[in-house]
């Protein structure tokens, strides 16, 4: 058929469309737009955050509720196994070992919107995103994690931007490779390590890198030329006395100076000076010269979340019941992981232990049933004390040890180091992110028969 024979048909179709009433055409357009809106921007469960907790719950929920019932809002294109950053800092792993693409780890039955949440409105059950989208939900899971506030310390970002500089940090993939460079480059003087005056993810990590650095300096024969200081804003070396009592002899034996209640407030990179305040007397300042500075940034929930005052507590985290992890005001809002206001240590192990509780309680809430599952505050921190040893700290809300293995876990062990270095990453990628790992509670119960006489 030629162009000329097609032309009358095309004209007739155009005429037919033109004769439709405006209301008919508007109705047709609105129905199409509404269908697209419903497909893309309404869901049974909205998960904000694609980190450890968000990914695990998205897997559990989408498997239970079915395809396209769950939307995950997450802007990043990479998912990092952050507990590996300490090992990267010590040269035991490489950065490329620590991540996979976000598309690879998010569940296929969930929809992924690669945008950031910019506004929460729990009154209207909506979240607005950086792409201009508004998502309406029946149930909301907040899994945003923590925000790294390097900019809150004047001079720190400038110091971290200096090529081959003396300042480093294990907490960001942007800076973690600098840590091992600093360990190799320092030849003498003061190596200063910090812990900020804020909640932090993995509270043991700031001192893990201290022990790794000290061991590294010994291996290279330059330990006697380097003075190691650990300046922590905390009043204690570690929050759980059972493990703190085991760490203090290690610190003393290895000649590491620990200064408590000392908070980093400024870095002067041109002079290699770190400025600290005494938290017990804030008017008192200390200027310390460094040959190497490992800085841990202050941390907080993301700004978009803290702007929504209806959702957060006085500390700036999601105001949930510490047992059920349901929001205290909005029954269709839950939180998991570091953004939660529950008073547990902020670790990946905590998120793993929270995941079955949050999942079963969210399903119960969706079905209008009472919430029965309880989170006991379980957290774990494999305290790496060198290139071949770990103290495996496990504890609950009361800071009472809640240990899994039938051995004394407050002792340095090579077996725990191998578990931390080689086994835990596999468990994370293969089981936790797919929704099949709920923490070691079951294993603890099975092994409890061997704990008599421990």
Secondary structure, DSSP 4 states (H G I P E B T S, - for coil): --HHHHHHHHHHHHHHHHHS-HHHHHHHHHHHHHHHHHHHHEEEEEEE--SHHHHHHHHHHHHHH-TTSEEEE---SEEE-GGGHHHHHTTSS-GGGSEEEHHHHS-TTSEEE-S-EEEEETTTTEEEETTS-EEEEEEEEE---EEEEGGGSBTHHHHHTSTT-SEE-TT-TTTHHHHHHHHHH--SEEEEEEE-SS--SSTTHHHHHHHHHHHHHHHTT-GGGEEEEEEESSSSSSSSHHHHHHHHHHHHHTT-EEEESEEEEEEETTTTEEEEEETTEEEEEEEEE-SEEE-PPEEEE-HHHHT-TTTB-TTSSB-B-TTT-BBSS-TTEEE-GGGB-SSS---HHHHHHHHHHHHHHHHHHHTT----------EEEEEE-SSS-EEEEEE-TT--B---SSS-TTS-BHHHHHIIIIIHHHHIIIIITTT----SHHHHHHHGGG-TT-
